[in-house]
Amino acid sequence: MSIFTPTNQIRLTNVAVVRMKKGGKRFEIACYKNKVMSWRSGAEKDLDEVLQTHSVFVNVSKGQVAKKDDLTKAFGTDDLTEICKQILAKGELQVSDKERQTQLETMFRDIATIVAEKCVNPETKRPYTVSLIERAMKDIHYSVKPNKSTKQQALEVIRQLKESMEIQRAHMRLRLVLPAKEAKRLKEKLKPLLQVVESEDFDEELEMVCLVDPGCFREIDELIRCETKGRGSLEVLSLKDVEEGDEKL
């Protein structure tokens, strides 16, 4: 006995659906469970590990594939891979309430972990525990945004927590070596970017050991490279200037 299967139907199992409305129509793509968030956070780079198929659907559960004309009208292209990437980036992941809750709880803890790893109490230079950061996040009623990466959200949490507790990014310790000719002029330019200058030694060149906010690292690096045309150098002595032991409130 032969079973007739319409050509525009594809059946898939164990699927996570990402849905997007565009041009008045609904479009869906079929992904592997747990892979959508990995793609959005940048942890997964291989699209074939995320998509079950490069097809675009009107309805994944019924296996109905979208018409080529509708795709071109809505997305301005009929390149399925390109359309899948757009839906993956901006669409809404369809999950059950229980799955969504588990996912949000996991992200909440991941964000707290990143904050705890990056921050200290500026008074004592001691790091905070993850559970203490989680409590503080609950106190400010922080709600997780499932479409934003945990790293981006951690930086946002640090900004918000600064209003209610003593917290800052742990400083990096750097050694800067500047050629004698440019040393004085360059030191003035660098001054606003340096938090603490721990030591200064001027012989044939200026050598400084200083603490900086990690957010300024790239700017300092570019400034030294451009201004000294590669003759100056920057060395990371430690990524975090912290004291031993956890901070307790």
GIJOKA-V346304 format. One record per residue. N is the residue number from 1. PHI is phi in whole degrees, -180 to 180 (999 if undefined). D_LAST is the distance of its C-alpha to the last C-alpha in Angstrom with 1 decimal. Layout:
BEGIN
n=(N N)
phi=(PHI PHI)
d_last=(D_LAST D_LAST)
END
This chain:
BEGIN
n=(1 2 3 4 5 6 7 8 9 10 11 12 13 14 15 16 17 18 19 20 21 22 23 24 25 26 27 28 29 30 31 32 33 34 35 36 37 38 39 40 41 42 43 44 45 46 47 48 49 50 51 52 53 54 55 56 57 58 59 60 61 62 63 64 65 66 67 68 69 70 71 72 73 74 75 76 77 78 79 80 81 82 83 84 85 86 87 88 89 90 91 92 93 94 95 96 97 98 99 100 101 102 103 104 105 106 107 108 109 110 111 112 113 114 115 116 117 118 119 120 121 122 123 124 125 126 127 128 129 130 131 132 133 134 135 136 137 138 139 140 141 142 143 144 145 146 147 148 149 150 151 152 153 154 155 156 157 158 159 160 161 162 163 164 165 166 167 168 169 170 171 172 173 174 175 176 177 178 179 180 181 182 183 184 185 186 187 188 189 190 191 192 193 194 195 196 197 198 199 200 201 202 203 204 205 206 207 208 209 210 211 212 213 214 215 216 217 218 219 220 221 222 223 224 225 226 227 228 229 230 231 232 233 234 235 236 237 238 239 240 241 242 243 244 245 246 247 248 249)
phi=(999 -98 -106 -81 -118 -57 -68 -95 -117 -130 -101 -131 -125 48 -116 -109 -100 -112 -115 -145 -101 -150 59 78 -122 -101 -127 -135 -126 -104 -120 -80 -59 72 -90 -62 -68 -63 -66 -67 -84 93 -72 -106 -108 -92 -60 -68 -79 -100 -88 -75 -155 -84 -84 -113 -110 -91 -151 -64 -64 -93 73 -87 -84 -71 -76 -58 -62 -64 -66 -62 -65 -79 -108 74 -158 -113 -74 -61 -63 -64 -65 -58 -63 -63 -66 -62 -76 -113 -76 -105 -74 -89 -135 -71 -57 -66 -63 -62 -62 -62 -63 -65 -65 -64 -64 -58 -68 -62 -63 -60 -64 -63 -61 -62 -70 -92 -118 -141 -80 -61 -72 -107 65 -98 -76 -90 -78 -62 -65 -68 -65 -60 -62 -64 -65 -68 -62 -93 56 -72 -110 -68 -104 -62 -91 -104 -69 -65 -66 -59 -69 -62 -65 -66 -62 -58 -59 -70 -67 -58 -76 -122 -152 -79 -151 -155 -62 -65 -73 -94 -102 -122 -111 -108 -121 -118 -61 -52 -58 -94 -53 -65 -64 -70 -61 -64 -68 -79 -46 -65 -93 -98 -81 -140 -99 -83 -154 -140 -135 -113 -124 -82 -146 -93 -115 -126 -113 -144 -105 -136 -72 -54 -66 -95 -55 -62 -63 -64 -60 -66 -60 -66 -61 -71 -71 -104 51 86 -86 -86 -144 -135 -129 -85 -85 -155 -76 -138 -92 -132 -90 -70 90 -89 -81 -122 -104)
d_last=(73.1 71.4 68.3 68.2 64.9 64.7 64.0 61.2 59.1 56.6 54.8 51.4 49.0 45.3 44.7 41.9 43.4 42.4 44.2 45.1 47.4 49.5 52.9 52.8 52.8 50.3 49.7 47.8 47.2 46.7 43.8 42.4 39.4 36.0 37.8 37.4 33.7 34.3 37.0 35.0 32.1 34.7 34.2 37.7 40.5 43.6 44.8 47.0 43.9 42.6 45.9 48.1 51.0 51.6 53.2 52.1 52.5 53.1 51.9 50.4 50.7 54.4 55.0 56.4 56.5 56.3 59.6 60.0 61.2 58.1 55.8 57.8 57.8 54.0 52.7 55.6 56.2 57.2 55.3 53.5 50.9 50.0 49.8 47.6 45.1 45.0 44.4 41.7 39.9 40.2 41.2 39.2 38.4 39.8 37.7 37.5 34.7 33.3 33.4 31.8 28.9 28.4 28.7 26.1 23.6 24.4 24.1 20.7 19.3 21.3 19.9 16.3 17.4 19.2 16.3 14.1 17.2 18.0 14.9 12.6 10.4 13.6 12.7 11.9 13.8 11.6 11.6 9.1 10.2 12.8 11.5 8.2 10.8 13.1 11.1 10.7 14.5 15.4 13.9 16.2 18.9 19.7 23.0 24.3 27.6 29.7 32.2 29.8 28.6 25.0 24.9 26.0 23.5 20.6 21.7 21.9 18.4 17.1 19.3 18.1 14.3 15.1 16.1 12.9 10.1 10.5 12.1 15.6 18.0 18.1 21.3 24.5 26.5 30.2 33.5 36.0 39.6 41.9 45.7 46.9 48.9 46.1 43.3 43.3 43.7 41.2 38.5 38.8 38.3 35.3 33.6 31.8 30.4 29.0 25.5 26.2 29.5 28.9 32.6 36.0 39.3 42.6 45.7 47.8 44.8 41.4 38.6 35.0 31.6 28.9 25.6 25.8 24.0 25.1 26.6 29.1 30.3 33.3 34.5 34.4 36.2 38.9 39.4 40.1 42.3 44.4 44.7 45.7 47.7 46.0 46.5 42.9 40.1 36.4 34.6 31.0 29.7 26.3 24.8 21.2 20.3 17.1 16.0 16.0 13.0 10.0 6.8 3.8 0.0)
END
